[in-house]
Amino acid sequence: MVNRSNRRQSARAFSVGENTPGVSITSLKPGRLLGYLKPYRGHMALAVLSLLLSSGLGLAFPLVIVRLLDSATLIKSYGSLNALAGLLVGIFLMQAAFSFLHRRTSHSH
């Protein structure tokens, strides 16, 4: 049989008390944080770049879809319709590649 009262006591022993000093946001030093990131700056730069490219390509989807629909309904040009459909597939593949790269570089450590 499990004694549940022991669990409560041990949980209280590890909890943060009222007398524990807090960390102020003004006491944090950005230079110190950047010092910890220095060995990983290549990974961080690649992760941030791939995140920006993936997000930018995700924002291009609505623009291409609007042009695709305009091409199909207003212009009725099948050549531009095929080109825009190919562009949409290309954007999707590039976004997937950059998203994969971002996940690999930001979660590798």
C-alpha positions in Angstrom: 0.0 0.0 0.0 1.3 3.5 -0.9 1.6 6.1 1.7 0.4 9.3 0.0 1.3 11.6 2.8 5.1 11.0 2.1 4.6 12.2 -1.4 3.1 15.5 -0.3 5.9 16.1 2.1 8.6 15.4 -0.4 6.9 17.6 -3.0 6.9 20.4 -0.4 10.6 19.9 0.2 11.5 20.7 -3.4 9.0 23.5 -4.0 10.2 27.1 -4.2 9.6 28.9 -1.0 8.5 32.5 -0.4 12.0 33.5 0.7 13.7 32.4 -2.6 14.9 35.4 -4.5 13.4 35.8 -8.0 15.3 36.7 -11.1 14.6 40.2 -12.5 14.3 40.7 -16.2 16.7 43.6 -15.9 19.4 41.4 -14.5 19.6 39.3 -17.6 22.5 40.1 -19.8 22.1 39.6 -23.6 25.9 39.4 -24.1 26.1 36.5 -21.7 23.3 34.6 -23.7 25.1 35.3 -27.0 28.3 34.0 -25.4 26.6 30.6 -24.8 25.3 30.6 -28.4 28.8 31.4 -29.9 29.8 27.8 -30.6 26.4 27.2 -32.3 26.2 30.4 -34.3 26.4 28.5 -37.7 23.6 26.3 -36.7 21.6 29.2 -35.3 22.1 31.3 -38.5 21.1 28.3 -40.7 18.0 27.7 -38.5 16.9 31.3 -38.5 17.5 31.6 -42.3 15.6 28.5 -43.1 12.8 29.6 -40.8 12.5 32.9 -42.6 12.6 31.3 -46.0 10.0 28.7 -45.0 7.7 31.4 -43.6 8.2 33.6 -46.6 7.3 30.8 -48.9 4.3 30.0 -46.8 3.1 33.6 -47.3 3.6 33.2 -51.1 0.9 30.5 -51.3 -2.1 32.9 -51.2 -0.6 35.2 -53.8 0.0 32.3 -56.2 -3.4 30.8 -55.6 -5.2 34.1 -56.3 -3.3 34.4 -59.6 -4.0 30.8 -60.4 -7.7 31.3 -59.9 -7.7 34.6 -61.8 -5.9 32.8 -64.6 -8.4 30.0 -64.7 -11.5 32.2 -64.4 -10.8 35.6 -66.0 -8.0 35.1 -68.5 -8.8 31.6 -69.4 -5.2 31.0 -70.4 -4.2 27.4 -69.9 -0.5 28.2 -70.5 -0.3 30.5 -67.6 -2.5 28.2 -65.6 0.0 25.3 -66.0 2.9 27.6 -65.2 1.3 28.9 -62.0 0.4 25.3 -61.0 4.0 24.3 -61.4 5.1 27.4 -59.4 2.7 26.4 -56.7 4.2 22.9 -56.5 7.7 24.4 -56.6 6.9 26.7 -53.7 5.4 23.9 -51.7 8.5 21.7 -52.2 10.9 24.5 -51.4 8.9 25.4 -48.3 9.0 21.7 -47.2 12.7 21.6 -47.7 13.4 24.7 -45.7 11.0 23.6 -43.0 12.8 20.3 -42.8 16.2 22.1 -42.6 14.9 24.4 -39.9 13.7 21.5 -37.8 17.0 19.6 -38.3 19.2 22.6 -37.4 17.1 23.9 -34.5 16.5 20.5 -32.8 19.9 18.8 -33.4 21.4 19.6 -30.0 
